[in-house]
Structures are given as structure tokens and as C-alpha cells.
């Protein structure tokens, strides 16, 4: 137990170091910063912590609220690593890693170590549904971070204030692509989560109405990507739409957790 708590306390430190690495990449020339990206190691350590926590407590490590928050931070790191490997420009991860740092700091501060677990959560489809849903939300939130970055860069360019720091960030077109790619990844993962949740509800005979908020979120982001394709939305309009959709997603996430908790307690 002591080692588990110590590792939980270490994770925010590791996230801080990783965020600092991204920040230094932003404010200093690339050649002055070690090329070794800390995110793969961070992913490994965080995943090992969650698996070790689950093994020690004898339950799925996605059973309580703060475990889900911790997994969301992990998923943000994973989505960031995926998108930057596809598009480059690591400094764009500064807002994403900042959000992950805040989430993991909160999770590490409020973790409980209760081995109790409702029987229904032991079902592997439940675990798959929860993991895919959190990864989908991570894709949407990462897209929201890129959208925010796009709007800041756009404002800097319009005001002719693009100094050395801002010039290290990707151009607007690349930031737009990062936003679209993150939202698209989140949409695919969220669709898989809804499918897994529907199959789970059918097999266990549980209500499907907790999936309504998930379907609504999927429809919002799917509609945003469809409008981008049909109306050729500009990067600016897509960024504004992404931030609006992410705000709704944050509300829907809290509501969905409440609905799922009510179902699990009732079974």
C-alpha cells in the first residue's frame, strides 16, 4: 500500500517534468533540448501504476471516479503522442499536457484504496466500454486543446504579435489538422464504446438509457466533422465549433457518469 501511494504521488511529478519538456521545446530552439520524448515512458509508468493498483486491490482499476480521471489523463497523453507522431510539432502538446497534469494531480490527491467493487463492473464488456469511452473523451478534449491553440495563434497573427515563442508553434493549417485528427480519433473510439455498451446492456439485461448522452456527444462531434466536409468549414469556424462541442462533452461526461453509477448501484 505504501509503495502504491508513493507511486501515485510520483505521477504528478512525472507529468510536471513531461509538461516542462514540452514548454522548453516551445520557448527554446529545438537544438537546445534533448530529443528524447518523455511521453512513451510516461505512458508505460502510468499504465503500470493502474494495472498494479488493480492487481493490489483485486478489482478493475477503472471502478471509481478518480480512477477514471487518472485514466483520462493517461488517454490524453496517448492521443497527444498519436497525433504528434502523425503531424509533428511536439510544442503543440503544451495545453494537452497541462490539462493532463491538472487531472492527474487531482486524481492522485483523492484516490481511495477501497477494494469494494460492484459485481457488474467485473464484466469484461463493462471494462472495455469504460476504457473506450474515456479514450474517446480524451480525443475530444485533445481536439479542444488544439482548437484553443488555433484561436490563440489566429489572434496573435491578426494582431501582428507573433514573437519568438509563438513562432515555435505549428502553423495554423497544421494546428487545424491536429484538431481534426484528434476529434476523428475520439469519434472512432467513442463509436466502439457505444457498441460495447450496447452489447453489454443486451447481455446483462441492464437499461440502455445511460447511453443516450453518449449518443448525443457522438452526434455532436460527428455532425461537426460532417459540416466540415460538406460546407468546407474554415479552421477558425471548426475551432470555435470544437470548443463549443467540448464544453457540451464535459457536461455530458459528468451526466453520463451519474447515470452509469445509478445503473451499477441498482443492479
KAMO-V123554 format. One record per residue. NEAR is the number of other C-alpha atoms within 8 Angstrom. Layout:
BEGIN
near
NEAR
NEAR
END
This chain:
BEGIN
near
4
5
6
10
8
8
9
10
10
8
12
12
8
9
13
9
8
12
12
8
9
12
10
9
12
12
9
9
9
6
5
6
9
5
4
4
5
8
9
8
7
11
11
8
8
10
9
8
11
9
9
9
10
11
8
6
9
7
11
9
10
11
10
7
7
11
12
11
11
12
10
14
14
12
12
16
13
9
12
11
10
8
12
11
7
6
9
7
8
8
12
12
9
10
10
14
13
9
9
14
13
8
12
14
10
9
12
13
7
7
8
4
5
5
7
5
8
8
6
8
12
11
8
7
10
13
12
10
13
10
10
12
12
12
14
15
12
14
17
14
10
15
15
13
10
16
16
10
11
14
11
8
10
10
8
10
9
7
6
6
7
9
6
7
10
9
8
10
10
10
6
10
7
9
14
13
9
13
14
10
10
14
13
10
10
14
14
9
12
15
9
10
15
13
8
12
12
10
9
11
11
8
7
6
6
10
7
8
5
11
11
8
11
12
9
8
12
11
8
9
12
9
8
11
10
8
10
11
8
6
6
7
10
7
10
10
8
12
16
10
9
13
11
8
11
11
8
9
11
8
8
11
9
8
9
12
8
8
9
9
8
8
11
10
7
5
6
END
